[in-house]
Amino acid sequence: MKLSKPQKRIRRHARIRSRVAGTAYCPRLAVYRSLKGIYAQLIDDLNGQILVSSSSLKMKKSSKTDLAKEVGKDLAKKAMEKNIKTCVFDRGGFLYHGRVKALAEGAREGGLQF
């Protein structure tokens, strides 16, 4: 049986999630990439709470990669306001390339460590 692209991504994400979990002190930075936008959240898996979130929906339009970097910076800024300095990166089954990589670099530039 041949799997479709979304099924492969979901399978990769399940493998990643079996190894990666976030806490209140070191939350999980979860990334979701759609065709139109990119979304990022800092999640405390122990309590099932979203601590901080950011997306490209309300940002000024530019290239998708630039938007992803801005989302990372915005997320890092919000995290610093809540005194969150470290996190673990969950790429959501997406390849660490392009927009996902740009988001991670933007978050690092904003001061998050992972």
Biopython code that builds the backbone (N, CA, C, O; Angstrom):
import numpy as np
from Bio.PDB.StructureBuilder import StructureBuilder

atoms = [
    (1, "MET", "N", (0.836, -1.181, 0.000)),
    (1, "MET", "CA", (0.000, 0.000, 0.000)),
    (1, "MET", "C", (0.881, 1.244, 0.000)),
    (1, "MET", "O", (1.740, 1.405, 0.867)),
    (2, "LYS", "N", (0.668, 2.108, -0.959)),
    (2, "LYS", "CA", (1.440, 3.334, -1.063)),
    (2, "LYS", "C", (0.734, 4.452, -0.303)),
    (2, "LYS", "O", (-0.463, 4.681, -0.481)),
    (3, "LEU", "N", (1.494, 5.143, 0.546)),
    (3, "LEU", "CA", (0.928, 6.221, 1.355)),
    (3, "LEU", "C", (0.994, 7.545, 0.600)),
    (3, "LEU", "O", (1.915, 7.779, -0.182)),
    (4, "SER", "N", (0.012, 8.402, 0.840)),
    (4, "SER", "CA", (0.016, 9.728, 0.239)),
    (4, "SER", "C", (0.967, 10.638, 1.021)),
    (4, "SER", "O", (1.429, 10.275, 2.103)),
    (5, "LYS", "N", (1.255, 11.806, 0.475)),
    (5, "LYS", "CA", (2.157, 12.754, 1.143)),
    (5, "LYS", "C", (1.671, 13.141, 2.534)),
    (5, "LYS", "O", (2.458, 13.106, 3.480)),
    (6, "PRO", "N", (0.374, 13.517, 2.695)),
    (6, "PRO", "CA", (-0.082, 13.867, 4.042)),
    (6, "PRO", "C", (-0.006, 12.689, 5.025)),
    (6, "PRO", "O", (0.291, 12.890, 6.202)),
    (7, "GLN", "N", (-0.267, 11.481, 4.557)),
    (7, "GLN", "CA", (-0.171, 10.318, 5.435)),
    (7, "GLN", "C", (1.269, 10.090, 5.885)),
    (7, "GLN", "O", (1.510, 9.725, 7.036)),
    (8, "LYS", "N", (2.225, 10.303, 4.983)),
    (8, "LYS", "CA", (3.641, 10.156, 5.345)),
    (8, "LYS", "C", (4.037, 11.199, 6.391)),
    (8, "LYS", "O", (4.758, 10.896, 7.341)),
    (9, "ARG", "N", (3.549, 12.447, 6.203)),
    (9, "ARG", "CA", (3.871, 13.510, 7.160)),
    (9, "ARG", "C", (3.297, 13.190, 8.529)),
    (9, "ARG", "O", (3.964, 13.391, 9.544)),
    (10, "ILE", "N", (2.070, 12.697, 8.568)),
    (10, "ILE", "CA", (1.443, 12.349, 9.849)),
    (10, "ILE", "C", (2.217, 11.226, 10.527)),
    (10, "ILE", "O", (2.376, 11.234, 11.748)),
    (11, "ARG", "N", (2.693, 10.272, 9.757)),
    (11, "ARG", "CA", (3.480, 9.169, 10.312)),
    (11, "ARG", "C", (4.817, 9.681, 10.880)),
    (11, "ARG", "O", (5.242, 9.274, 11.962)),
    (12, "ARG", "N", (5.477, 10.595, 10.116)),
    (12, "ARG", "CA", (6.735, 11.187, 10.613)),
    (12, "ARG", "C", (6.482, 11.975, 11.886)),
    (12, "ARG", "O", (7.273, 11.903, 12.827)),
    (13, "HIS", "N", (5.376, 12.734, 11.928)),
    (13, "HIS", "CA", (5.056, 13.525, 13.110)),
    (13, "HIS", "C", (4.818, 12.628, 14.320)),
    (13, "HIS", "O", (5.234, 12.969, 15.427)),
    (14, "ALA", "N", (4.165, 11.503, 14.131)),
    (14, "ALA", "CA", (3.936, 10.570, 15.238)),
    (14, "ALA", "C", (5.260, 10.045, 15.784)),
    (14, "ALA", "O", (5.423, 9.886, 16.994)),
    (15, "ARG", "N", (6.206, 9.778, 14.881)),
    (15, "ARG", "CA", (7.529, 9.315, 15.332)),
    (15, "ARG", "C", (8.235, 10.395, 16.141)),
    (15, "ARG", "O", (8.851, 10.111, 17.168)),
    (16, "ILE", "N", (8.140, 11.644, 15.666)),
    (16, "ILE", "CA", (8.774, 12.761, 16.372)),
    (16, "ILE", "C", (8.123, 12.950, 17.740)),
    (16, "ILE", "O", (8.817, 13.143, 18.738)),
    (17, "ARG", "N", (6.786, 12.896, 17.788)),
    (17, "ARG", "CA", (6.059, 13.124, 19.041)),
    (17, "ARG", "C", (6.329, 12.034, 20.070)),
    (17, "ARG", "O", (6.184, 12.275, 21.269)),
    (18, "SER", "N", (6.717, 10.841, 19.630)),
    (18, "SER", "CA", (7.038, 9.792, 20.595)),
    (18, "SER", "C", (8.314, 10.121, 21.355)),
    (18, "SER", "O", (8.546, 9.593, 22.443)),
    (19, "ARG", "N", (9.145, 10.996, 20.782)),
    (19, "ARG", "CA", (10.423, 11.350, 21.412)),
    (19, "ARG", "C", (10.424, 12.742, 22.047)),
    (19, "ARG", "O", (11.211, 13.002, 22.957)),
    (20, "VAL", "N", (9.544, 13.643, 21.576)),
    (20, "VAL", "CA", (9.590, 15.043, 21.984)),
    (20, "VAL", "C", (8.357, 15.380, 22.816)),
    (20, "VAL", "O", (7.226, 15.132, 22.396)),
    (21, "ALA", "N", (8.584, 15.947, 23.997)),
    (21, "ALA", "CA", (7.479, 16.408, 24.845)),
    (21, "ALA", "C", (7.902, 17.712, 25.511)),
    (21, "ALA", "O", (9.081, 17.925, 25.796)),
    (22, "GLY", "N", (6.932, 18.575, 25.752)),
    (22, "GLY", "CA", (7.227, 19.863, 26.354)),
    (22, "GLY", "C", (6.703, 19.955, 27.774)),
    (22, "GLY", "O", (5.728, 19.297, 28.136)),
    (23, "THR", "N", (7.365, 20.778, 28.572)),
    (23, "THR", "CA", (6.931, 21.063, 29.941)),
    (23, "THR", "C", (6.717, 22.565, 30.063)),
    (23, "THR", "O", (6.932, 23.303, 29.102)),
    (24, "ALA", "N", (6.298, 23.016, 31.232)),
    (24, "ALA", "CA", (6.106, 24.448, 31.439)),
    (24, "ALA", "C", (7.448, 25.186, 31.377)),
    (24, "ALA", "O", (7.498, 26.340, 30.950)),
    (25, "TYR", "N", (8.534, 24.530, 31.798)),
    (25, "TYR", "CA", (9.857, 25.153, 31.812)),
    (25, "TYR", "C", (10.532, 25.075, 30.446)),
    (25, "TYR", "O", (11.276, 25.977, 30.060)),
    (26, "CYS", "N", (10.267, 23.996, 29.723)),
    (26, "CYS", "CA", (10.859, 23.794, 28.403)),
    (26, "CYS", "C", (9.763, 23.295, 27.457)),
    (26, "CYS", "O", (9.682, 22.098, 27.181)),
    (27, "PRO", "N", (8.918, 24.210, 26.960)),
    (27, "PRO", "CA", (7.775, 23.793, 26.138)),
    (27, "PRO", "C", (8.190, 23.306, 24.749)),
    (27, "PRO", "O", (9.332, 23.476, 24.323)),
    (28, "ARG", "N", (7.239, 22.706, 24.071)),
    (28, "ARG", "CA", (7.451, 22.190, 22.717)),
    (28, "ARG", "C", (7.039, 23.271, 21.725)),
    (28, "ARG", "O", (5.920, 23.780, 21.787)),
    (29, "LEU", "N", (7.941, 23.621, 20.811)),
    (29, "LEU", "CA", (7.642, 24.587, 19.754)),
    (29, "LEU", "C", (7.095, 23.785, 18.572)),
    (29, "LEU", "O", (7.863, 23.182, 17.822)),
    (30, "ALA", "N", (5.782, 23.778, 18.406)),
    (30, "ALA", "CA", (5.123, 23.010, 17.350)),
    (30, "ALA", "C", (4.886, 23.899, 16.139)),
    (30, "ALA", "O", (4.394, 25.020, 16.264)),
    (31, "VAL", "N", (5.241, 23.386, 14.964)),
    (31, "VAL", "CA", (5.126, 24.138, 13.723)),
    (31, "VAL", "C", (4.121, 23.445, 12.811)),
    (31, "VAL", "O", (4.148, 22.223, 12.658)),
    (32, "TYR", "N", (3.232, 24.235, 12.206)),
    (32, "TYR", "CA", (2.354, 23.720, 11.166)),
    (32, "TYR", "C", (2.477, 24.633, 9.955)),
    (32, "TYR", "O", (2.401, 25.856, 10.074)),
    (33, "ARG", "N", (2.665, 24.033, 8.801)),
    (33, "ARG", "CA", (2.864, 24.783, 7.564)),
    (33, "ARG", "C", (1.756, 24.406, 6.599)),
    (33, "ARG", "O", (1.610, 23.239, 6.236)),
    (34, "SER", "N", (0.973, 25.396, 6.182)),
    (34, "SER", "CA", (-0.052, 25.160, 5.168)),
    (34, "SER", "C", (0.404, 25.821, 3.869)),
    (34, "SER", "O", (1.481, 26.415, 3.819)),
    (35, "LEU", "N", (-0.392, 25.722, 2.844)),
    (35, "LEU", "CA", (-0.018, 26.348, 1.573)),
    (35, "LEU", "C", (-0.013, 27.867, 1.675)),
    (35, "LEU", "O", (0.792, 28.529, 1.020)),
    (36, "LYS", "N", (-0.908, 28.427, 2.494)),
    (36, "LYS", "CA", (-1.019, 29.885, 2.589)),
    (36, "LYS", "C", (-0.258, 30.484, 3.759)),
    (36, "LYS", "O", (0.224, 31.612, 3.652)),
    (37, "GLY", "N", (-0.132, 29.777, 4.862)),
    (37, "GLY", "CA", (0.465, 30.374, 6.050)),
    (37, "GLY", "C", (1.327, 29.410, 6.822)),
    (37, "GLY", "O", (1.502, 28.251, 6.443)),
    (38, "ILE", "N", (1.865, 29.919, 7.921)),
    (38, "ILE", "CA", (2.656, 29.091, 8.834)),
    (38, "ILE", "C", (2.253, 29.466, 10.251)),
    (38, "ILE", "O", (2.015, 30.637, 10.548)),
    (39, "TYR", "N", (2.178, 28.474, 11.116)),
    (39, "TYR", "CA", (1.691, 28.648, 12.474)),
    (39, "TYR", "C", (2.690, 28.026, 13.439)),
    (39, "TYR", "O", (3.285, 26.992, 13.138)),
    (40, "ALA", "N", (2.875, 28.647, 14.590)),
    (40, "ALA", "CA", (3.782, 28.111, 15.602)),
    (40, "ALA", "C", (3.165, 28.305, 16.984)),
    (40, "ALA", "O", (2.520, 29.317, 17.259)),
    (41, "GLN", "N", (3.376, 27.312, 17.846)),
    (41, "GLN", "CA", (2.851, 27.369, 19.208)),
    (41, "GLN", "C", (3.888, 26.815, 20.170)),
    (41, "GLN", "O", (4.634, 25.895, 19.834)),
    (42, "LEU", "N", (3.930, 27.381, 21.364)),
    (42, "LEU", "CA", (4.701, 26.793, 22.458)),
    (42, "LEU", "C", (3.703, 26.070, 23.353)),
    (42, "LEU", "O", (2.782, 26.687, 23.889)),
    (43, "ILE", "N", (3.887, 24.758, 23.515)),
    (43, "ILE", "CA", (2.895, 23.921, 24.177)),
    (43, "ILE", "C", (3.509, 23.239, 25.400)),
    (43, "ILE", "O", (4.609, 22.688, 25.340)),
    (44, "ASP", "N", (2.772, 23.290, 26.504)),
    (44, "ASP", "CA", (3.096, 22.531, 27.710)),
    (44, "ASP", "C", (2.288, 21.233, 27.642)),
    (44, "ASP", "O", (1.084, 21.236, 27.899)),
    (45, "ASP", "N", (2.946, 20.132, 27.299)),
    (45, "ASP", "CA", (2.242, 18.856, 27.113)),
    (45, "ASP", "C", (1.781, 18.238, 28.426)),
    (45, "ASP", "O", (0.809, 17.482, 28.440)),
    (46, "LEU", "N", (2.455, 18.544, 29.525)),
    (46, "LEU", "CA", (2.057, 17.953, 30.805)),
    (46, "LEU", "C", (0.680, 18.450, 31.234)),
    (46, "LEU", "O", (-0.122, 17.674, 31.752)),
    (47, "ASN", "N", (0.397, 19.739, 31.024)),
    (47, "ASN", "CA", (-0.891, 20.314, 31.396)),
    (47, "ASN", "C", (-1.826, 20.485, 30.206)),
    (47, "ASN", "O", (-2.983, 20.867, 30.377)),
    (48, "GLY", "N", (-1.334, 20.204, 29.002)),
    (48, "GLY", "CA", (-2.152, 20.340, 27.813)),
    (48, "GLY", "C", (-2.534, 21.781, 27.507)),
    (48, "GLY", "O", (-3.660, 22.052, 27.089)),
    (49, "GLN", "N", (-1.601, 22.704, 27.714)),
    (49, "GLN", "CA", (-1.885, 24.126, 27.518)),
    (49, "GLN", "C", (-0.990, 24.725, 26.439)),
    (49, "GLN", "O", (0.178, 24.360, 26.304)),
    (50, "ILE", "N", (-1.563, 25.649, 25.675)),
    (50, "ILE", "CA", (-0.782, 26.428, 24.726)),
    (50, "ILE", "C", (-0.334, 27.684, 25.461)),
    (50, "ILE", "O", (-1.164, 28.477, 25.907)),
    (51, "LEU", "N", (0.971, 27.865, 25.588)),
    (51, "LEU", "CA", (1.506, 28.991, 26.347)),
    (51, "LEU", "C", (1.586, 30.252, 25.486)),
    (51, "LEU", "O", (1.215, 31.338, 25.930)),
    (52, "VAL", "N", (2.073, 30.098, 24.246)),
    (52, "VAL", "CA", (2.258, 31.225, 23.335)),
    (52, "VAL", "C", (1.973, 30.724, 21.921)),
    (52, "VAL", "O", (2.276, 29.578, 21.587)),
    (53, "SER", "N", (1.390, 31.590, 21.093)),
    (53, "SER", "CA", (1.187, 31.198, 19.696)),
    (53, "SER", "C", (1.396, 32.394, 18.785)),
    (53, "SER", "O", (1.294, 33.545, 19.209)),
    (54, "SER", "N", (1.691, 32.100, 17.521)),
    (54, "SER", "CA", (1.878, 33.132, 16.518)),
    (54, "SER", "C", (1.595, 32.525, 15.151)),
    (54, "SER", "O", (1.795, 31.330, 14.938)),
    (55, "SER", "N", (1.127, 33.364, 14.225)),
    (55, "SER", "CA", (0.885, 32.875, 12.865)),
    (55, "SER", "C", (1.129, 33.998, 11.869)),
    (55, "SER", "O", (1.265, 35.164, 12.239)),
    (56, "SER", "N", (1.180, 33.622, 10.611)),
    (56, "SER", "CA", (1.444, 34.598, 9.557)),
    (56, "SER", "C", (0.166, 35.228, 9.014)),
    (56, "SER", "O", (0.225, 36.015, 8.069)),
    (57, "LEU", "N", (-0.984, 34.898, 9.590)),
    (57, "LEU", "CA", (-2.256, 35.363, 9.037)),
    (57, "LEU", "C", (-2.422, 36.879, 9.085)),
    (57, "LEU", "O", (-2.903, 37.479, 8.124)),
    (58, "LYS", "N", (-2.031, 37.500, 10.188)),
    (58, "LYS", "CA", (-2.261, 38.937, 10.356)),
    (58, "LYS", "C", (-1.005, 39.771, 10.121)),
    (58, "LYS", "O", (-0.970, 40.956, 10.452)),
    (59, "MET", "N", (0.020, 39.152, 9.551)),
    (59, "MET", "CA", (1.259, 39.892, 9.297)),
    (59, "MET", "C", (1.231, 40.505, 7.904)),
    (59, "MET", "O", (0.489, 40.071, 7.023)),
    (60, "LYS", "N", (2.060, 41.522, 7.735)),
    (60, "LYS", "CA", (2.152, 42.199, 6.447)),
    (60, "LYS", "C", (2.652, 41.214, 5.389)),
    (60, "LYS", "O", (3.603, 40.469, 5.625)),
    (61, "LYS", "N", (2.014, 41.217, 4.243)),
    (61, "LYS", "CA", (2.337, 40.255, 3.194)),
    (61, "LYS", "C", (3.722, 40.510, 2.610)),
    (61, "LYS", "O", (4.085, 41.641, 2.287)),
    (62, "SER", "N", (4.486, 39.418, 2.485)),
    (62, "SER", "CA", (5.777, 39.423, 1.799)),
    (62, "SER", "C", (6.014, 37.982, 1.357)),
    (62, "SER", "O", (5.058, 37.213, 1.255)),
    (63, "SER", "N", (7.236, 37.605, 1.098)),
    (63, "SER", "CA", (7.473, 36.220, 0.678)),
    (63, "SER", "C", (7.192, 35.281, 1.849)),
    (63, "SER", "O", (7.300, 35.672, 3.011)),
    (64, "LYS", "N", (6.836, 34.060, 1.536)),
    (64, "LYS", "CA", (6.451, 33.103, 2.576)),
    (64, "LYS", "C", (7.600, 32.818, 3.528)),
    (64, "LYS", "O", (7.381, 32.630, 4.725)),
    (65, "THR", "N", (8.824, 32.784, 3.012)),
    (65, "THR", "CA", (9.983, 32.521, 3.863)),
    (65, "THR", "C", (10.219, 33.681, 4.823)),
    (65, "THR", "O", (10.529, 33.464, 5.994)),
    (66, "ASP", "N", (10.076, 34.905, 4.338)),
    (66, "ASP", "CA", (10.233, 36.075, 5.204)),
    (66, "ASP", "C", (9.146, 36.100, 6.279)),
    (66, "ASP", "O", (9.413, 36.437, 7.432)),
    (67, "LEU", "N", (7.922, 35.740, 5.894)),
    (67, "LEU", "CA", (6.833, 35.666, 6.869)),
    (67, "LEU", "C", (7.140, 34.640, 7.953)),
    (67, "LEU", "O", (6.886, 34.880, 9.133)),
    (68, "ALA", "N", (7.687, 33.498, 7.549)),
    (68, "ALA", "CA", (8.011, 32.447, 8.516)),
    (68, "ALA", "C", (9.052, 32.943, 9.517)),
    (68, "ALA", "O", (8.954, 32.658, 10.711)),
    (69, "LYS", "N", (10.037, 33.677, 9.034)),
    (69, "LYS", "CA", (11.061, 34.218, 9.932)),
    (69, "LYS", "C", (10.452, 35.218, 10.906)),
    (69, "LYS", "O", (10.810, 35.236, 12.084)),
    (70, "GLU", "N", (9.525, 36.058, 10.418)),
    (70, "GLU", "CA", (8.849, 37.027, 11.274)),
    (70, "GLU", "C", (7.985, 36.322, 12.329)),
    (70, "GLU", "O", (7.907, 36.773, 13.472)),
    (71, "VAL", "N", (7.340, 35.220, 11.942)),
    (71, "VAL", "CA", (6.542, 34.447, 12.904)),
    (71, "VAL", "C", (7.446, 33.922, 14.010)),
    (71, "VAL", "O", (7.076, 33.966, 15.184)),
    (72, "GLY", "N", (8.635, 33.424, 13.648)),
    (72, "GLY", "CA", (9.586, 32.943, 14.647)),
    (72, "GLY", "C", (10.026, 34.036, 15.603)),
    (72, "GLY", "O", (10.102, 33.816, 16.812)),
    (73, "LYS", "N", (10.316, 35.216, 15.063)),
    (73, "LYS", "CA", (10.728, 36.340, 15.909)),
    (73, "LYS", "C", (9.599, 36.780, 16.832)),
    (73, "LYS", "O", (9.822, 37.061, 18.009)),
    (74, "ASP", "N", (8.376, 36.837, 16.285)),
    (74, "ASP", "CA", (7.212, 37.241, 17.072)),
    (74, "ASP", "C", (6.950, 36.241, 18.202)),
    (74, "ASP", "O", (6.651, 36.633, 19.330)),
    (75, "LEU", "N", (7.064, 34.960, 17.893)),
    (75, "LEU", "CA", (6.862, 33.923, 18.908)),
    (75, "LEU", "C", (7.914, 34.042, 20.013)),
    (75, "LEU", "O", (7.595, 33.929, 21.197)),
    (76, "ALA", "N", (9.168, 34.271, 19.618)),
    (76, "ALA", "CA", (10.237, 34.414, 20.602)),
    (76, "ALA", "C", (10.011, 35.634, 21.494)),
    (76, "ALA", "O", (10.261, 35.587, 22.699)),
    (77, "LYS", "N", (9.538, 36.718, 20.897)),
    (77, "LYS", "CA", (9.261, 37.934, 21.674)),
    (77, "LYS", "C", (8.166, 37.689, 22.709)),
    (77, "LYS", "O", (8.296, 38.092, 23.865)),
    (78, "LYS", "N", (7.088, 37.026, 22.289)),
    (78, "LYS", "CA", (6.003, 36.700, 23.211)),
    (78, "LYS", "C", (6.480, 35.742, 24.301)),
    (78, "LYS", "O", (6.063, 35.854, 25.454)),
    (79, "ALA", "N", (7.354, 34.800, 23.937)),
    (79, "ALA", "CA", (7.877, 33.841, 24.914)),
    (79, "ALA", "C", (8.753, 34.544, 25.942)),
    (79, "ALA", "O", (8.692, 34.223, 27.129)),
    (80, "MET", "N", (9.563, 35.494, 25.502)),
    (80, "MET", "CA", (10.421, 36.233, 26.427)),
    (80, "MET", "C", (9.588, 37.044, 27.417)),
    (80, "MET", "O", (9.976, 37.204, 28.574)),
    (81, "GLU", "N", (8.432, 37.563, 26.957)),
    (81, "GLU", "CA", (7.551, 38.302, 27.860)),
    (81, "GLU", "C", (6.991, 37.397, 28.950)),
    (81, "GLU", "O", (6.716, 37.854, 30.059)),
    (82, "LYS", "N", (6.820, 36.096, 28.633)),
    (82, "LYS", "CA", (6.328, 35.129, 29.614)),
    (82, "LYS", "C", (7.473, 34.399, 30.311)),
    (82, "LYS", "O", (7.253, 33.406, 31.005)),
    (83, "ASN", "N", (8.704, 34.900, 30.121)),
    (83, "ASN", "CA", (9.898, 34.373, 30.772)),
    (83, "ASN", "C", (10.199, 32.930, 30.356)),
    (83, "ASN", "O", (10.618, 32.120, 31.183)),
    (84, "ILE", "N", (9.986, 32.612, 29.083)),
    (84, "ILE", "CA", (10.332, 31.303, 28.523)),
    (84, "ILE", "C", (11.560, 31.508, 27.652)),
    (84, "ILE", "O", (11.529, 32.281, 26.695)),
    (85, "LYS", "N", (12.650, 30.809, 27.987)),
    (85, "LYS", "CA", (13.900, 31.002, 27.263)),
    (85, "LYS", "C", (14.322, 29.780, 26.446)),
    (85, "LYS", "O", (15.041, 29.911, 25.455)),
    (86, "THR", "N", (13.875, 28.594, 26.863)),
    (86, "THR", "CA", (14.265, 27.373, 26.152)),
    (86, "THR", "C", (13.025, 26.606, 25.708)),
    (86, "THR", "O", (11.950, 26.738, 26.294)),
    (87, "CYS", "N", (13.196, 25.804, 24.665)),
    (87, "CYS", "CA", (12.102, 24.962, 24.179)),
    (87, "CYS", "C", (12.693, 23.802, 23.395)),
    (87, "CYS", "O", (13.891, 23.775, 23.113)),
    (88, "VAL", "N", (11.847, 22.850, 23.049)),
    (88, "VAL", "CA", (12.252, 21.756, 22.163)),
    (88, "VAL", "C", (11.491, 21.942, 20.855)),
    (88, "VAL", "O", (10.316, 22.309, 20.870)),
    (89, "PHE", "N", (12.144, 21.696, 19.736)),
    (89, "PHE", "CA", (11.578, 21.988, 18.420)),
    (89, "PHE", "C", (10.864, 20.765, 17.865)),
    (89, "PHE", "O", (11.435, 19.677, 17.787)),
    (90, "ASP", "N", (9.607, 20.958, 17.482)),
    (90, "ASP", "CA", (8.794, 19.909, 16.866)),
    (90, "ASP", "C", (8.423, 20.395, 15.472)),
    (90, "ASP", "O", (7.559, 21.259, 15.322)),
    (91, "ARG", "N", (9.065, 19.848, 14.464)),
    (91, "ARG", "CA", (8.853, 20.313, 13.090)),
    (91, "ARG", "C", (7.569, 19.792, 12.476)),
    (91, "ARG", "O", (7.255, 20.130, 11.335)),
    (92, "GLY", "N", (6.824, 18.984, 13.198)),
    (92, "GLY", "CA", (5.506, 18.547, 12.757)),
    (92, "GLY", "C", (5.521, 17.595, 11.584)),
    (92, "GLY", "O", (4.524, 17.491, 10.870)),
    (93, "GLY", "N", (6.618, 16.898, 11.363)),
    (93, "GLY", "CA", (6.699, 15.977, 10.240)),
    (93, "GLY", "C", (7.138, 16.645, 8.953)),
    (93, "GLY", "O", (7.345, 15.971, 7.944)),
    (94, "PHE", "N", (7.284, 17.975, 8.973)),
    (94, "PHE", "CA", (7.745, 18.693, 7.798)),
    (94, "PHE", "C", (9.264, 18.641, 7.752)),
    (94, "PHE", "O", (9.911, 18.540, 8.794)),
    (95, "LEU", "N", (9.843, 18.709, 6.550)),
    (95, "LEU", "CA", (11.295, 18.705, 6.423)),
    (95, "LEU", "C", (11.864, 19.992, 7.006)),
    (95, "LEU", "O", (11.266, 21.058, 6.864)),
    (96, "TYR", "N", (13.027, 19.893, 7.666)),
    (96, "TYR", "CA", (13.692, 21.074, 8.223)),
    (96, "TYR", "C", (14.383, 21.792, 7.071)),
    (96, "TYR", "O", (15.591, 21.663, 6.871)),
    (97, "HIS", "N", (13.590, 22.551, 6.318)),
    (97, "HIS", "CA", (14.082, 23.201, 5.115)),
    (97, "HIS", "C", (13.096, 24.312, 4.762)),
    (97, "HIS", "O", (11.906, 24.197, 5.054)),
    (98, "GLY", "N", (13.568, 25.363, 4.152)),
    (98, "GLY", "CA", (12.668, 26.408, 3.678)),
    (98, "GLY", "C", (11.987, 27.166, 4.797)),
    (98, "GLY", "O", (12.650, 27.750, 5.654)),
    (99, "ARG", "N", (10.643, 27.158, 4.790)),
    (99, "ARG", "CA", (9.887, 27.959, 5.756)),
    (99, "ARG", "C", (10.038, 27.455, 7.182)),
    (99, "ARG", "O", (10.083, 28.258, 8.113)),
    (100, "VAL", "N", (10.119, 26.142, 7.373)),
    (100, "VAL", "CA", (10.275, 25.594, 8.730)),
    (100, "VAL", "C", (11.631, 26.009, 9.293)),
    (100, "VAL", "O", (11.738, 26.393, 10.457)),
    (101, "LYS", "N", (12.651, 25.929, 8.468)),
    (101, "LYS", "CA", (13.990, 26.351, 8.898)),
    (101, "LYS", "C", (14.028, 27.854, 9.179)),
    (101, "LYS", "O", (14.651, 28.289, 10.147)),
    (102, "ALA", "N", (13.360, 28.649, 8.333)),
    (102, "ALA", "CA", (13.333, 30.102, 8.532)),
    (102, "ALA", "C", (12.641, 30.449, 9.846)),
    (102, "ALA", "O", (13.088, 31.348, 10.559)),
    (103, "LEU", "N", (11.560, 29.753, 10.176)),
    (103, "LEU", "CA", (10.866, 29.990, 11.441)),
    (103, "LEU", "C", (11.794, 29.682, 12.618)),
    (103, "LEU", "O", (11.858, 30.448, 13.580)),
    (104, "ALA", "N", (12.509, 28.562, 12.538)),
    (104, "ALA", "CA", (13.428, 28.188, 13.617)),
    (104, "ALA", "C", (14.535, 29.223, 13.771)),
    (104, "ALA", "O", (14.894, 29.583, 14.892)),
    (105, "GLU", "N", (15.078, 29.702, 12.659)),
    (105, "GLU", "CA", (16.137, 30.711, 12.723)),
    (105, "GLU", "C", (15.618, 32.026, 13.302)),
    (105, "GLU", "O", (16.319, 32.692, 14.064)),
    (106, "GLY", "N", (14.395, 32.397, 12.940)),
    (106, "GLY", "CA", (13.794, 33.603, 13.496)),
    (106, "GLY", "C", (13.581, 33.494, 14.995)),
    (106, "GLY", "O", (13.794, 34.460, 15.727)),
    (107, "ALA", "N", (13.158, 32.316, 15.458)),
    (107, "ALA", "CA", (12.967, 32.102, 16.891)),
    (107, "ALA", "C", (14.305, 32.175, 17.625)),
    (107, "ALA", "O", (14.387, 32.718, 18.726)),
    (108, "ARG", "N", (15.348, 31.627, 17.012)),
    (108, "ARG", "CA", (16.686, 31.703, 17.635)),
    (108, "ARG", "C", (17.163, 33.143, 17.689)),
    (108, "ARG", "O", (17.722, 33.571, 18.699)),
    (109, "GLU", "N", (16.949, 33.901, 16.610)),
    (109, "GLU", "CA", (17.341, 35.307, 16.602)),
    (109, "GLU", "C", (16.590, 36.099, 17.672)),
    (109, "GLU", "O", (17.129, 37.044, 18.249)),
    (110, "GLY", "N", (15.351, 35.708, 17.930)),
    (110, "GLY", "CA", (14.554, 36.374, 18.958)),
    (110, "GLY", "C", (14.963, 36.018, 20.378)),
    (110, "GLY", "O", (14.509, 36.656, 21.327)),
    (111, "GLY", "N", (15.817, 35.007, 20.541)),
    (111, "GLY", "CA", (16.343, 34.682, 21.857)),
    (111, "GLY", "C", (15.968, 33.317, 22.394)),
    (111, "GLY", "O", (16.442, 32.942, 23.466)),
    (112, "LEU", "N", (15.135, 32.555, 21.694)),
    (112, "LEU", "CA", (14.805, 31.209, 22.165)),
    (112, "LEU", "C", (15.973, 30.272, 21.929)),
    (112, "LEU", "O", (16.681, 30.397, 20.930)),
    (113, "GLN", "N", (16.180, 29.337, 22.841)),
    (113, "GLN", "CA", (17.257, 28.364, 22.707)),
    (113, "GLN", "C", (16.647, 26.972, 22.575)),
    (113, "GLN", "O", (15.814, 26.563, 23.384)),
    (114, "PHE", "N", (17.078, 26.251, 21.539)),
    (114, "PHE", "CA", (16.681, 24.851, 21.357)),
    (114, "PHE", "C", (17.693, 24.137, 20.506)),
    (114, "PHE", "O", (17.542, 22.946, 20.235)),
]
sb = StructureBuilder()
sb.init_structure("model")
sb.init_model(0)
sb.init_chain("A")
sb.init_seg("    ")
for serial, (resi, resn, name, xyz) in enumerate(atoms, 1):
    if name == "N":
        sb.init_residue(resn, " ", resi, " ")
    sb.init_atom(name, np.array(xyz, "f"), 0.0, 1.0, " ", f" {name:<3s}", serial, name[0])
structure = sb.get_structure()
